[in-house]
Amino acid sequence: MELDIVELSRLQFAMTAMFHFLFVPLTLGLSILVAIMETVYVMTDRPIWRQMTKFWGTLFGINFVLGVATGITMEFQFGMNWSYYSHYVGDIFGAPLAIEGLMAFFLEATFVGLFFFGWDKLSKVAHLIVAWLVAFGSNFSALWILIANGWMQNPVGAVFNPETMRMEMTSFTEVLFNEVAQAKFVHTVSAGYVTASVFVLGVSAWYLLKERHIALAKRSITVAASFGLASALSVVILGDESGYSASHTQKMKLAAIEAMWETEPAPASFTLVGIPDQQARETHYAIHIPYVMGLIGTRSLNQEIPGITELVAQAEDRIRSGIIAYDAVMQIRELRQDTPQEIRDQFERHSDDLGFAFLLKRYVEDPREASETLIASTAWDTVPRVFPIFWTFRIMVGLGFAFILLTGYFFWRSSFCAQSYPRWALRLAVVMIPTPWIAAEMGWFVAEFGRQPWTVDGVLPTALSVSHLSIQDVLFTLAGFVTFYSALFIIEMGLMLKYIRKGPFQDVAETEAWTTRHESRLRPGGAGQTPTGTPAE
């Protein structure tokens, strides 16, 4: 890989983003699980559920704090490393980020303090409301971030202004209800729920293997298995919706995921495994499953999914069209108010392809000077590297089905086998703890790497989005981030392992009060007794 400012900036953002996402899914899922546990506590008044809420809530708090710290850095990078991107699309991209800070993050950050310090100051119902507000705030944060990211994948509700040389919002409603953003949101939060469920399942299994905190561990497994199974099933279903969305919003990404070099007759087959060869433009040793890709991508048996070669030919045509739009933009900027209407009409006819002309600026200063040979070769720049996308997608999907099997098995054992679990299954649950993070990171890799060479798909190439920094500047900050984030990771792991080994805090006063109340009901003649003194059901 060529060592230049573009690749270094991408590497830095990828490192910080993927590190930040180590915390996000666990925060999303644990916030809901903790709220569910506290709901059961308020309904049953059993101290064990309060103990569970406090224990898993502590792990949530550790994860939440470090997630906030790493997330703030990411937003600063838009100004540090991607200043032209911020200038070009800031009117659209900045709005969801601002709303996320005002609506979601403040809600979450405000009530998380009440959650941890309000146990003895709030009523049970009030504290339960706080727990759910923390959970809603966490998920609302994800919503607005994914609306911003979804717009980068499918830029709707905005147009390019040739006089300001910037994208401007035309419909906030279209940005908000962007089909890619909505599909990404439900898919991402469901993946977070799976992550938290497998985490709770694995830690609880470890307690059972060590014969510690048995009551807490069994109840936690029951909650995590039930919630996790529903979430794992929804991840697969909602992931299918993302594939359908990509078939008409990001056709090149879908073709790269499938390593589909040529357009196949409808319905297209799904490539189960294979070895994509980008130079030869074919996939060696491919094993196909007939019809499946056509059904996923088009929801039909008669619609084609275009292959990479066909999409490159379309990109070549769009580059030529974009050059016409670029020429009109230059004339509008020069003539301003005196621009003839025919030139403005020319721009309007070709404005959707302007971004494709910008792809040429990596090779020539003025796209209008590009030769046919350069146009043809640049069209192939629209193809991301197929091999890593092909395999990361398949590993992600394979792990998704593994989560269904894991949570489904523990749900069955919890519901129909008196919460008895074989030791091999408990060991497997412990080993599976890191796998949801692997699946989540691979999902983001497919989403972001598959969008290349675009920062905003079809609108702004990545090569034009970076700040004017020196390689030394980016290397210095990259080294700083790696060092700082490595330290945070060590702190995170140390704290999480410390509190897991320590186990739940025993609320002696609450347990004694509950025991006293219930023992009084079991005394002869008490409210919980039958006339013969036998405990009532």
Secondary structure, DSSP 4 states (H G I P E B T S, - for coil): ----HHHHHHHHHHHHHHHHTTTHHHHHHHHHHHHHHHHHHHHH--HHHHHHHHHHHHHHHHHHHHHHHHHHHHHHHHHHT-HHHHHHHHHHHHHHHHHIIIIIIHHHHHHHHHHHH-TTTS-HHHHHHHHHHHHHHHHHHHHHHHHHHHHHHS--SEEEETTTTEEEES-HHHHHT-HHHHHHHHHHHHHHHHHHHHHHHHHHHHHHHTT-SHHHHHHHHHHHHHHHHHHHHHHHHHHHHHHHHHHHH-HHHHHHHHT--SPPSSSPPEEEEEEEETTTTEEEEEEEETTHHHHHHHSSSS-----HHHHHHHHHHHHHHHHHHHHHHHHHHHHGGG--HHHHHHHHHHGGGHHHHHGGGGT-SSGGG--HHHHHHHHGGGSPPHHHHHHHHHHHHHHHHHHHHHHHHHHHHHHHSTT---HHHHHHHHHTTTHHHHHHHHHHHHHHHTTTTEEETTTEEGGGTS-S--HHHHHHHHHHHHHHHHHHHHHHHHHHHHHHHH-----HHHHHHHHHHHHHHHSTTSTTB-TTSPBP-
